[in-house]
Amino acid sequence: MYNFYMRFWNLTLLTCVLVSSVASSALAADADKRQIAVRAGAPLQASASHSAAAPFAKGIVPLMRFRVKLTSNVDGSVAQVGDPVHGELLDTIMLPNGHYVGLGAHVVGEVTQVDHSKSLLKADFSAKHWRNSNGLLSVKITQVGGKDLLVDTIPAAKTRVERADKKAPPLGVDGQGEITIKYNTAGYTAANAAITGGCFAAGPAGLIIGPVVGAAAGAADPTFAYGRPVTEADGHTHVKGFFKGLVGGLPGGFLISGATNRGLNVSLQPGDIIVFQERAQDR
């Protein structure tokens, strides 16, 4: 009987040891699985959060927009694509990479397109330049405060360039972000059409009325006769406007005026202030 109890006790003890060993192994395996899950789960969660936040951030962050005061010249008559443009930042902005750049930072840009002035007659054969013989200039910003811009930043559409020289030709930005001469093309085209229509309606007397009306209009407003804003370099603009308007009012005179009247090139000077904005399609 003693031997039976001893065998039973040993068997029970061995069973407990085996059960304990199996349980310890199971707990250790579960712990390892939890560690693996933690290590693998953290990057996946962070990645998911980042990818979900990116579209949200793009949706609420406004387009980058800032003013630049130029510190270098850009002569539109000789400028070429790639020429540098330098300026000074007039606002504090946040760049796409999250860095802030403050007032006075150095701004670097480049010329991306130059369209030189042409005769009014030649401009009328182009849909883009119809009744506008003035040149165009396109620039973009490449660096702000020594930081490269990874998005296209061009002159903000439908804004005006603030000229340092108030006597310089007025400049503005069209809908494509191109800098051009501010000139009421539609208004002066309508005035020309009205004078021409009145001369035809007057019959033979229109041969006299046309030159007289054209001369009077050109003397009163030289921009009407020149087909563009006038500058100090033109000199005696009212007298020249009189004769240009006189010629333009003659039968077929529009061909002479169109061939002799030439637009202005877009030139920028130190002190000119331009508003730049990030392209919306870069978002």
C-alpha positions as a printed Julia matrix, in Angstrom:
283×3 Matrix{Float64}:
   0.0     0.0     0.0
   2.86    2.35    0.8
   4.34    1.84   -2.62
   0.98    2.61   -4.26
   0.7     5.97   -2.45
   4.25    6.9    -3.32
   3.64    6.13   -6.99
   0.41    8.14   -6.98
   2.14   11.12   -5.31
   5.01   11.08   -7.78
   2.58   10.88  -10.71
   0.56   13.83   -9.33
   3.71   15.89   -8.8
   4.92   15.13  -12.33
   1.53   16.12  -13.75
   1.62   19.47  -11.9
   5.11   20.19  -13.18
   4.06   19.43  -16.76
   0.9    21.58  -16.52
   2.9    24.45  -15.02
   5.51   24.18  -17.77
   2.86   24.18  -20.51
   1.07   27.18  -18.94
   4.34   29.13  -18.65
   5.12   28.43  -22.3
   1.64   29.57  -23.34
   1.94   32.78  -21.33
   5.37   33.47  -22.79
   4.04   32.91  -26.32
   1.12   35.26  -25.66
   3.52   37.92  -24.34
   5.67   37.59  -27.44
   2.6    37.97  -29.65
   1.58   41.12  -27.78
   5.06   42.64  -28.22
   5.03   41.84  -31.91
   1.55   43.38  -32.26
   2.68   46.55  -30.48
   5.82   46.92  -32.61
   3.95   46.28  -35.85
   0.82   48.27  -34.98
   2.41   51.61  -34.08
   3.82   52.52  -37.55
   0.63   51.38  -39.28
  -1.46   53.6   -37.04
   0.85   56.58  -37.53
   0.82   56.1   -41.3
  -2.95   55.92  -41.37
  -3.28   59.07  -39.28
  -0.82   60.97  -41.53
  -2.51   59.94  -44.75
  -5.89   60.92  -43.38
  -4.63   64.27  -42.08
  -2.93   65.32  -45.33
  -6.12   65.9   -47.37
  -7.71   67.56  -44.35
  -4.76   69.96  -43.97
  -4.79   70.8   -47.67
  -8.48   71.54  -47.43
  -8.22   74.04  -44.57
  -4.83   75.71  -45.23
  -5.28   78.69  -47.59
  -3.13   79.21  -50.65
   0.2    80.84  -49.87
  -0.02   84.56  -50.74
   2.5    87.31  -50.03
   3.9    90.65  -51.24
   7.38   91.18  -52.6
   9.21   94.49  -53.06
  11.65   94.14  -55.94
  15.31   94.99  -55.4
  16.47   94.38  -58.99
  15.58   95.58  -62.5
  13.84   93.48  -65.14
  14.06   95.2   -68.53
  11.37   93.68  -70.71
  13.09   94.77  -73.93
  16.15   92.55  -73.3
  15.0    90.1   -70.61
  15.28   86.38  -71.31
  13.73   83.29  -69.75
  15.77   82.25  -66.73
  16.94   85.75  -65.78
  17.01   86.16  -61.98
  14.59   88.34  -60.05
  15.4    89.53  -56.52
  13.16   91.07  -53.9
  12.3    91.53  -50.24
   9.43   89.8   -48.45
   6.81   92.19  -47.04
   4.79   89.62  -45.07
   5.35   86.76  -42.63
   4.34   83.48  -44.27
   4.37   79.74  -43.63
   6.08   77.72  -46.35
   4.66   74.36  -47.54
   7.24   72.53  -45.41
   5.89   74.2   -42.25
   8.73   76.71  -41.76
   7.88   80.35  -41.08
   9.69   83.14  -42.92
   9.39   86.71  -41.71
   9.31   90.25  -43.02
  12.48   91.33  -44.83
  13.58   87.88  -45.97
  15.41   87.65  -49.29
  13.22   86.46  -52.15
  14.61   84.93  -55.35
  12.69   84.32  -58.54
  13.2    83.96  -62.26
  11.67   85.09  -65.54
   9.6    82.29  -67.08
   8.21   84.02  -70.17
   8.9    87.2   -72.14
   6.56   88.47  -74.86
   7.95   91.6   -76.5
   5.86   94.51  -77.75
   4.74   94.6   -81.37
   2.94   96.85  -83.81
  -0.79   97.26  -83.32
  -1.4    95.86  -86.8
   0.56   92.69  -86.01
  -1.2    92.31  -82.65
  -4.59   92.37  -84.4
  -3.65   89.16  -86.24
  -3.26   87.34  -82.91
  -6.27   86.23  -80.89
  -4.3    86.55  -77.66
  -3.0    90.07  -78.39
  -5.93   91.52  -80.33
  -6.01   95.32  -79.84
  -3.16   95.03  -77.32
   0.32   95.46  -78.79
   2.0    95.67  -75.37
   4.37   93.0   -74.11
   3.88   90.4   -71.39
   6.17   89.19  -68.62
   5.85   86.07  -66.47
   7.91   85.42  -63.33
   7.81   82.91  -60.49
   9.33   82.72  -57.02
  11.83   79.91  -56.43
  13.24   80.72  -52.96
  12.1    82.6   -49.87
  14.5    83.16  -46.98
  16.92   80.62  -48.45
  14.21   77.91  -48.55
  13.29   76.37  -51.91
   9.63   76.58  -52.86
   8.29   73.24  -54.09
   5.13   74.8   -55.55
   4.65   77.28  -58.39
   4.2    80.76  -56.95
   3.33   83.39  -59.56
   1.83   86.92  -59.59
  -1.71   86.76  -58.21
  -4.32   87.04  -60.97
  -6.33   90.25  -61.32
  -4.02   92.3   -59.07
  -2.19   95.55  -59.72
   1.56   96.11  -59.52
   2.33   99.01  -57.18
   4.86  101.13  -59.05
   7.71  102.86  -57.24
   7.78  105.45  -60.04
   4.25  106.83  -60.23
   4.95  108.15  -63.75
   5.89  104.7   -65.04
   3.35  102.82  -67.2
   0.7   101.15  -65.0
   1.1    97.39  -64.71
  -1.38   94.71  -63.76
  -1.71   90.93  -63.72
  -4.11   89.16  -66.08
  -6.1    86.01  -65.38
  -3.14   83.74  -66.28
  -0.73   85.41  -63.86
   1.1    87.38  -66.59
   2.23   90.95  -65.94
   1.02   93.33  -68.63
   0.4    97.01  -69.31
  -2.84   98.28  -67.77
  -4.74   99.68  -70.71
  -8.49   99.95  -71.36
  -8.39   98.0   -74.62
 -12.14   97.41  -74.74
 -12.98  101.06  -74.11
 -10.71  102.47  -76.81
 -11.75   99.77  -79.28
 -15.38  100.76  -78.73
 -14.51  104.43  -79.26
 -12.76  103.62  -82.54
 -15.73  101.57  -83.68
 -18.13  104.43  -82.81
 -16.11  106.97  -84.81
 -15.84  104.63  -87.78
 -19.57  103.88  -87.68
 -20.42  107.57  -87.49
 -18.24  108.34  -90.5
 -19.93  105.64  -92.58
 -23.35  106.91  -91.52
 -22.38  110.47  -92.61
 -21.75  109.31  -96.16
 -19.35  111.44  -98.24
 -19.11  113.95  -95.4
 -17.48  111.21  -93.35
 -14.27  111.73  -95.33
 -13.93  115.05  -93.52
 -15.64  114.17  -90.24
 -13.46  111.11  -89.61
 -10.07  112.87  -89.6
 -11.45  115.83  -87.63
 -13.01  113.67  -84.93
  -9.92  111.43  -84.79
  -7.6   114.41  -84.46
  -9.7   115.93  -81.68
  -9.85  112.63  -79.79
  -6.11  112.05  -80.17
  -5.25  115.53  -78.92
  -7.58  115.23  -75.92
  -6.47  111.71  -74.97
  -3.17  110.64  -76.6
  -3.63  107.05  -75.43
  -6.53  106.84  -77.89
  -4.22  107.68  -80.82
  -1.21  105.69  -79.57
  -3.2   102.57  -78.79
  -1.39  102.28  -75.43
  -0.52  104.38  -72.36
   1.89  107.23  -73.09
   5.09  107.92  -71.16
   7.43  110.84  -70.66
   9.73  109.26  -73.23
   7.08  109.85  -75.93
   7.24  113.64  -75.57
   4.72  116.16  -76.95
   2.06  113.51  -76.66
  -0.93  115.77  -77.26
   0.54  117.17  -80.48
   1.53  113.71  -81.7
  -1.86  112.41  -80.62
  -3.53  115.03  -82.81
  -1.66  113.95  -85.94
  -1.94  110.26  -85.19
  -5.69  110.65  -84.71
  -5.94  112.68  -87.92
  -4.2   109.94  -89.93
  -6.23  107.23  -88.26
  -9.46  108.94  -89.27
  -8.62  108.92  -92.98
  -9.96  106.13  -95.21
  -7.57  103.24  -94.72
  -5.73  105.25  -92.09
  -6.08  102.43  -89.57
  -3.52  100.47  -91.61
  -0.99  103.3   -91.31
  -1.69  103.77  -87.59
  -1.58  100.04  -86.98
   1.81   99.71  -88.67
   3.39  102.74  -86.97
   1.91  102.46  -83.46
   3.93  100.11  -81.3
   3.23   98.88  -77.79
   5.38   99.02  -74.67
   7.52   96.31  -73.14
   6.87   95.32  -69.52
   9.76   96.44  -67.31
  10.02   96.16  -63.53
  12.02   98.46  -61.28
  13.4    98.29  -57.72
  10.66   99.3   -55.32
   7.81   97.85  -57.39
   5.52   95.7   -55.22
   3.96   92.51  -56.62
   1.48   90.18  -54.93
   2.39   86.51  -55.45
   0.2    83.48  -54.89
   0.58   79.71  -55.01
  -1.09   78.03  -57.96
  -4.36   76.43  -56.9
  -3.78   73.28  -59.01
  -0.65   72.48  -56.98
  -2.93   71.4   -54.1
